[in-house]
């Protein structure tokens, strides 16, 4: 795409292009957001300004500036910039592009920057085609993806690339971006006498969820559909802004990392005893159409993993919520799920059951296999007595307290140590008493 930055016919093309495209930054000073990687002294800024990179991958949600950043990198070098989309391209076009890059390097000594948008859309074989030319330096590669590259981009390509995660723009950055667009006469709305009220700007920024493209598109719709006043000025007020931006669809794909990130935030909010956060992440998953059976399974795990015996009611309440979901279904079952989530988040927490079974399983897998003590072995079959199986076993219910001190492991190992929280404190007191009886029996 050698004409990407050409000014030929720009005045005609600009009028047909959306505002979001016209307002793409022309330099780093016009680039909004991503200061965590582009601020003074940050690695990416140093690499761009020094023109020292071989392969970059920009990862982030839509509308945060991945393509704009790739084009800005191209302006810092005299290399040929070629832009492909993995949605439209194929292996044949890739090979042709590589061959052209090699010819350009041999004949004119000019390097090529190959930018591939939605790189995760290429299959493994297509991604592998890039590796030899990146290794040889025939191309300098920039990839952009909305999906986590550690999941969706081949490991060899990831290992050869510097990966930078771009974040959604905050509301202040989006407001400044809109103000810039309103003032810009050449590319923006400056020739239309547009005034943007502060409340309207804040609403558009908040409703855009960090997506600059969506924000500018809504601003443009507001400007183009609002009738000017007697002086020819267009006032974008809060009601106009509310009409110009529709409800944003939840960015959520049950196959991508949003799925894993959201369920992770949900469980960690329960573990962290924050019912409000847990309810929000539950609501997001319900609105996004997540599989609630998956969610309830994770809640059941959390009931034992994070709460355990600090509140033994957590597990049956969560299982009941799962059953209620199966019987009632959404949307009404959201009430049952919310009740269980609030219970889990506000319950006392203990992971001692989790730690205990983990330690016991590690011993079983890695340690010496412990034989069953003879007095615990099955003594009911014919011939068991001659082996001494069951001999000496004491029946606990023969005691008034329902407890008789005797060994149940060949060695006195302890895996479960209760906390002092909730019901588990009572369990701890009971265990301490039984252990005192055991110790007394050994004297």
N, C-alpha and C positions, 0 to 999 in steps of 0.2 A: 504494500500500500504506500507507494512512494509519494502519492499526492495527499497524504494524510494531513500534512501541515501546509499545503499549498493555499495561497490566497486567491487563486484564479476563480472568479465567479463567486467569491465569498459573500458579497453583498446579497446575491440571490439565494444562495444556499442557506445563509443564516436565517432568512425570513421563514424558511420552511422547517428549520430545525427546532425542536422543543427547547424551552428556556434552559432546562437542566443540561442539555448538550452544549448550548451556546455559552453557558457560564462555566464550562470546564476551566480549571486554572491554567494559566499560561506560564506560571513559574511557581516555585515553592512558596513565595510570599503571598500568592493568591490561594494557596491550598489550605482548606479549613480542616481542623481536626488532626488526629493521629500524632499528637506531639510526643507521645510515649516512644515513638520510633523515628519521628522526624524533627524533634526539637534539637536545639543547638547541642552539638557534641554526641548525639545519638548515632548508633551504628549505621542505620540506613542512610541518614543524611550525609554522614562522612563518606559512605560508599558511593552515593550518587554524586556528591560534589567532587570526589576524587576520581570518578569514573573508573572504579575498581570493583568489578563484580563479574561473575561468570554465570550464575543462575540464581534467580530470586523467585519465591512463591509468595504471593499476597493472598491471605486467607481472611475472609470476613463476610458478614451478611450483605445483602444487596444495598446499593446506594451509599456506600461509605468511602468510595473513591479509589477502588482498586485499579480500574482502567485508567482513570485520570492520572494516577500515580505512575503507572507504567509509561504513559505518554510523556509525562514530565521527565522521567529518567531518560527517555530518548532525546529530549531537547538538550541534555547535558553532554551529549556525545555527537560525533560526526558519523556514527554508524548508520546504516540503512535500517529503517524501522518497518517491520512487517507484522501486521496484526491478523491473526486467525481466530476463528471461533471453533471450539471443539464440537459445538452443536452442528456446524455446517461442514467442517473439513473432514478429510479422510486420509488414509495412508498414502494414496497416490499424490495428493496435494502436498503432504508433508515431505515426501521424497523429492518432489519438484522444488519445493522451497529450500531444502537442504542443498540440493545440487546448485541452485542459483546462488546461495550463500557462499559455497565453495568457489564457484567461478568468479564471483565478485571479489573474494579475498585474493585469489590467485592473479587476477588480471589488473585490479586496481588497488589492492592492498586495503580494501575497505571492509570492515567487519559488519555483521548483521545482528541486530537485536530482533529476536523472534518473540512476540508476545502472543500467548495462547490464552484466550478467555475460556472460563469453564473447563479448565484442564482435566478435572475429574471425569468429564464426559468421555474422554478418550479411553479406550480399553487398554489392557496391559500391553498388547503388541504395539499399539500406536504410541503409547508413552515410551516404550523401549526404543522406538526409532530415534528418539531425541538423544539418547545417551552417548553414542559414539561422537556425534558432532559437538556436544557439550564438552566431552572429554578432550577432543582435539582442538577446541577453541574456534571451530568453524562458525558457531553461533554463540551469542550471549542470550540466555533464555530468561524470560519472565513469564510466569504462569499466574493466573488468577482463579480463585475458586471460592465458592460459598460453602464448601464442605471441608471438614477437617482433613488436611492432606495426609495426616498420619494414618487415617482410615481409608482414604479414597484415592490417594496417589501412590504409585509404585514405590516401594522402599528404595530401590537404586536411585530413582530421580529425587526423592526426598533427601537422601544422604548427600547428594551433590549440590543441594540448593540451600540457600539461607532462607528461612521461613519467617515471615513477619505477619503477625495477626493484627488486622485492622478492626477497630472498635466502632460501634455506632456513635454518631456525633451527638454531643450533648445539646441541650436546648439552647444554651447561650451561643454555641457555634452555629446552629441552624438559624437563629435569629440574625446573627451577623451576616451569614450567607445571604439571607433574604434581603437584608438592608443593602448589601452590595449589589444585588440584582436590581433592586428598585432604583439605585443611583446610576447604574451603568447605562449610558446612552447608546453605546455601540453594540453591545451584545445583550443587554438586559432590557429593563422596562423604563429606562430613564427618559425616553422620548414620549412617554405616555402620561406624564404628570401623575404618577401613582403615589398615593400616600398610604402607608401601612401602619395602622394603629398598633400600639404596643400589645394590647390584649389579643388582637387578631394574630400578631406574629407569634406570641407565646402559645396560642392554641394550635396554630399550624405546626409549630415545632414539637409540641407535646404529642400531637396526633400522628406525627410522622415516625415516631419511635426510632429516631436516629438515622433515618433514611433521607439523605440529601436530595436524591432524585425525586422521591415522592413529595418532599417539601416544596421544591421548586415547581413541580408540575401543578400542585395545588395552588401555589401563588399565581402561576400563569393563568390557570383557569379562572381564578378570582378576578384578575385584571382584565381578562378578555371578555368576561360575561357580565361585568358591572358597568352600568351606564354612567358616563361622565356627568358631572354637574354643569351648571350654567357656565362656569369658567373653564370647562373642559377637563377638570381634574377627576381622577378616579380614586375614590376613598374605599379602601379595604377595611371594613369594620369587623367586629367579632361575629355578627350574624352572617356576613358574607363569607368569612373564613370557615364557619361551621358548615355552610352549605357546600363549600368548595372542596372539602376533604371528607371522603367517606370513611367509615370505620375500617381501620387497617386489619387485614386478615392476619391471624396469628401465624408467625413464621415458625412452622413446625412440620417436620416430615418424620413419620414414624420409622423411617429407615436411616435417618442421619443423626448427627451428634446432638441436635436439639432434643431429640428423644432421650438420649442418655444424659445430657446436661440437666434437663428439666426434672427427670426422675431422681437424679443425684441431689439436686437442690431440695426436692421434696423430702427425701429421706433424711438429709442432713438437717433440715428445718425441724423435723420431728425429733431427731436425736438432740438437737440444740434447744428443745423445749420452747419453740416459737410457734404458737398455734396460728398466728396471723400469716406468717410467711408460708407455713405448710398449707393453709387454706388457699392462698393465692396460687401456689404451684399446682394444687389439685384443680382449682378452677381453670387454670390455663390448659391443663391436660384435657379436662372435660370439654372445653370450648373447641380445642384443636382436634377433637375426635380421637384421642388416644384410646387404646384398648384398656378398658377399666378392669378387665380380668388381670392384665399385667400389673396394673396399679395395686389392686387388692392383694395380689400375691406378694408384692414388695412390702405392703403394709403388714401382712402376716409374718413375714420374715423379721421386720423391724420390731414387732411386738415381742419376739423372743430375743432377737439380737441386741436391741438397744434398751429394752425395758425389763424383760426377763422376770425374775421372781421378786423384783422390787415392787411390782404390781401384777400378781398372777391373773387379774381380770383382763389385762390388756389383750391377751391372746384370744380368749373366748369372745370378747366384744368385737374384735377385728374379724374373726371368723363369722360372727353373726352379721356384720356389715357386708361381708362378701356374699353371704347367703341372701341377704336382703336385696343386694344388687341383682342377683340372679332371678329373684322372684318378682321384684318390682320393676327394675330397669330404669334407665334414664328417661326423663329428667328428674323424676321424683326421688330416685335412689341417691341423688346428690346429697339429700338430707341425711341419709343413713351413713354415707361415706364421710360427710363433714363431721358428724357426731363422733365417729370412730377416730378420725384424724385429730380432732380436738382432744379426745381422751388420751391418745398416744402422746401427743405433744406435751400435755400437761401432767402426765404420769411421772412418778419418780423413775430415774434411769439407772440401769445396771447392765453391764455387759459381761458379768461374771459367769453366767451360763455359757456364753459364747467362748470366753477364754478357757473355761473348764473343758468343754468338749474338744476345743482346738488342741489343748495340751495333751489330753488323753489320746486323741487320734494321732498326734505326732509320736507319742510313745509307742502306740500300736504299730505304726508304720516303720519307725526308725529304730526303736529300742529293742531290747531283748524280749522275745515272746514269753510272757509270764504264764506259767502253768496254773491251772485251777487248783486251789488247795483241796486236799483230799476230802475234808469234811464238807465242802460245798459241792462235790461231784454227785451226779445222779446215783442214788443207791437203790433204785427200784427194780432194776433189771436183775435177772438170775445171774448169779456169780459176782455181783458187785461187792458183796461183803468180803469175799476172799481177797479183794484188792484194797479193802479198807475204805471204799468210797462211801461217803455220808457219815462215816463214824466220827462221833464227837460233835456233830452239828446240833446247835441249840435253837429251838423254835421260839422266835421272839415273842409270840403271843402267849407263851407260858409265863411271861413276866407281867407283873401288875402294871409296869410302866410301858410295856410293849417294846422294851429294848433290853437286849442281853449283850454285854461286851464280848465280841469275838472278831477274829480277823476275816476280812473278805478279800483281801489282796495278799499275795505272798510277802509283800513289803509294804510298810505303812506310808504309802504315797498319798499326797493331797493335790487334787486338781481344782476343786471348787472352794473358793474363799468368798463368802457373802460380804456385801457392803453393809454400811450402817443406814442405808436408805430404805424407806418404805417397809413393805412386808418382809423384805430380805433381812432386816435387822432382827426380826423375830426368829427367822430361820437360823441366823448366826448364833443367837442366844441358845437355841435348842441344840445346835451342833456342838457348841462349846460345853454344854452340860453333858451330852453323851460322851464327848471326848474325855471329860473329867472322870466319868465312870470307867471308861476304857483304861485310862492311865492308872486309876486306883486298882483295877483288876490285875495290872501288871506288876504291882509292888510285892 
